[in-house]
Amino acid sequence: MGLLDKAKAYPLLKANHPEALEKVDYLHYGDKPPVMDYGDFEARLEEAFRFDPEDTLVFRVSLRNKTDKELVYDSQGFSVRVGERLYYQSISDASGIIPPKGDSPAYFAITGTPTGGRNDVSLKNEFTVLVARTDKDTRAADDDLPRGSQVGFKK
């Protein structure tokens, strides 16, 4: 089971297979989640998990659209600021779309440091979630690009 899946299944695993969560720290923000306001949408940090042996933090955020139109974001473009340091996602599970006046859940993980070392980031830190925006025109153009083809590339 992958780390994102373990984070999603945390309540079930804790109740039925607590051994699967050894060396996992957990933080639920409850009624007072940190909120990052981006004008037309906000990111609410709802849960954070630290998988120490893997040196990975998994975050569950809720993205809330404050407008009457669908918003598009880069589903692979999450990062977290901790103090002066910035950590880019290693993996995510997110739709890339926030419905009008609606919420969209997202999970993403950060692993190690950009230089390949351990990050050893504690859940006691204050986290700022950064979400890369895109627009529908950019997304449509990207969807039209050929995939799995080496045509036009030279070695």
C-alpha positions as CSV (number, residue, x, y, z in Angstrom):
1,M,0.0,0.0,0.0
2,G,1.4,3.4,-1.0
3,L,1.8,6.3,1.4
4,L,-1.1,8.3,-0.1
5,D,-3.3,5.3,0.2
6,K,-2.3,4.8,3.9
7,A,-3.1,8.5,4.6
8,K,-6.5,8.1,3.0
9,A,-7.2,4.9,4.9
10,Y,-5.8,6.2,8.2
11,P,-9.0,5.9,10.3
12,L,-9.6,2.4,9.1
13,L,-6.0,1.3,9.6
14,K,-5.8,2.9,13.0
15,A,-8.9,1.0,14.1
16,N,-8.2,-2.4,12.5
17,H,-4.4,-2.6,11.7
18,P,-2.5,-0.2,14.0
19,E,0.7,-2.1,13.2
20,A,0.5,-0.6,9.7
21,L,0.9,2.9,11.2
22,E,4.0,2.3,13.3
23,K,6.3,5.3,13.0
24,V,3.6,7.5,11.5
25,D,2.8,10.8,13.1
26,Y,-0.6,12.3,12.5
27,L,-2.1,15.8,12.9
28,H,-5.8,16.7,12.4
29,Y,-6.4,20.4,12.3
30,G,-10.1,20.1,13.4
31,D,-12.2,23.2,13.4
32,K,-9.3,25.6,12.9
33,P,-7.4,24.5,9.8
34,P,-4.7,26.8,8.4
35,V,-6.2,28.6,5.4
36,M,-4.2,30.0,2.6
37,D,-6.3,32.6,0.7
38,Y,-5.5,33.0,-3.0
39,G,-8.3,35.4,-3.8
40,D,-10.7,33.4,-5.9
41,F,-10.0,30.2,-4.0
42,E,-8.5,29.0,-0.7
43,A,-6.5,26.0,0.4
44,R,-7.4,24.5,3.8
45,L,-4.9,22.2,5.4
46,E,-7.0,19.6,7.1
47,E,-4.6,16.7,7.9
48,A,-0.9,16.0,7.9
49,F,1.0,12.7,8.2
50,R,4.7,12.1,8.7
51,F,6.0,8.7,7.6
52,D,9.4,8.8,9.2
53,P,11.2,5.8,7.7
54,E,10.3,7.2,4.2
55,D,11.0,10.8,5.3
56,T,7.7,11.7,3.7
57,L,4.9,14.1,4.7
58,V,1.5,13.6,3.3
59,F,-1.0,16.5,3.3
60,R,-4.8,16.5,2.9
61,V,-6.1,19.8,1.7
62,S,-9.5,21.0,0.7
63,L,-9.5,23.6,-2.1
64,R,-12.6,25.9,-1.9
65,N,-13.7,27.9,-4.9
66,K,-15.2,31.3,-4.0
67,T,-16.4,32.1,-7.5
68,D,-19.3,31.2,-9.8
69,K,-16.9,29.7,-12.4
70,E,-14.9,26.5,-12.5
71,L,-11.2,27.0,-11.5
72,V,-8.3,24.9,-12.9
73,Y,-5.1,24.3,-11.1
74,D,-2.0,22.1,-11.7
75,S,-2.8,18.8,-10.0
76,Q,1.0,18.1,-10.0
77,G,1.9,21.6,-8.8
78,F,1.7,21.5,-5.0
79,S,4.5,22.7,-2.7
80,V,4.9,23.5,1.0
81,R,6.8,26.4,2.6
82,V,8.2,25.7,6.0
83,G,9.9,28.8,7.3
84,E,12.3,29.9,4.6
85,R,12.4,26.4,2.9
86,L,10.3,25.3,0.0
87,Y,9.5,21.6,-0.6
88,Y,8.0,20.4,-3.9
89,Q,5.6,17.5,-4.1
90,S,6.8,14.1,-4.9
91,I,3.4,12.7,-5.7
92,S,-0.2,13.9,-5.6
93,D,-3.8,12.7,-6.0
94,A,-5.9,15.7,-7.1
95,S,-8.4,16.4,-9.8
96,G,-7.0,19.7,-11.1
97,I,-10.5,21.3,-11.0
98,I,-12.4,23.1,-8.3
99,P,-16.2,23.3,-9.1
100,P,-18.0,26.7,-8.8
101,K,-18.7,27.6,-5.2
102,G,-17.5,24.0,-4.3
103,D,-14.7,22.1,-2.7
104,S,-12.2,19.7,-4.2
105,P,-10.1,17.4,-2.0
106,A,-6.4,16.8,-2.7
107,Y,-3.6,14.7,-1.3
108,F,0.0,15.3,-1.9
109,A,3.4,14.3,-0.5
110,I,6.8,15.8,0.0
111,T,9.8,13.4,0.3
112,G,13.3,14.4,1.3
113,T,14.9,17.6,0.1
114,P,15.4,18.9,-3.4
115,T,19.1,17.9,-3.1
116,G,18.2,14.3,-2.2
117,G,18.8,14.4,1.6
118,R,16.4,13.8,4.4
119,N,14.1,16.7,5.3
120,D,13.2,15.5,8.8
121,V,10.4,18.1,8.9
122,S,8.2,17.8,12.0
123,L,4.4,18.1,12.0
124,K,5.0,20.8,14.7
125,N,5.9,23.3,12.0
126,E,3.6,25.9,10.4
127,F,3.0,24.9,6.8
128,T,2.0,27.1,3.9
129,V,0.5,25.2,1.1
130,L,1.2,26.6,-2.4
131,V,-1.0,25.6,-5.4
132,A,0.2,26.2,-9.0
133,R,-2.7,27.7,-11.1
134,T,-3.3,27.1,-14.7
135,D,-6.2,28.0,-17.0
136,K,-8.4,26.0,-19.3
137,D,-6.7,27.3,-22.5
138,T,-3.3,26.1,-21.2
139,R,-4.8,22.8,-20.0
140,A,-6.5,22.2,-23.4
141,A,-3.3,22.9,-25.3
142,D,-1.4,20.5,-23.0
143,D,-4.0,17.8,-23.5
144,D,-3.4,18.1,-27.3
145,L,0.3,17.3,-27.0
146,P,1.3,13.8,-28.3
147,R,2.2,11.4,-25.5
148,G,4.7,8.6,-25.7
149,S,6.2,9.7,-29.0
150,Q,9.9,10.6,-29.6
151,V,9.1,12.2,-32.9
152,G,11.1,15.4,-33.1
153,F,13.5,14.6,-30.4
154,K,17.1,13.8,-31.2
155,K,19.6,12.1,-29.0
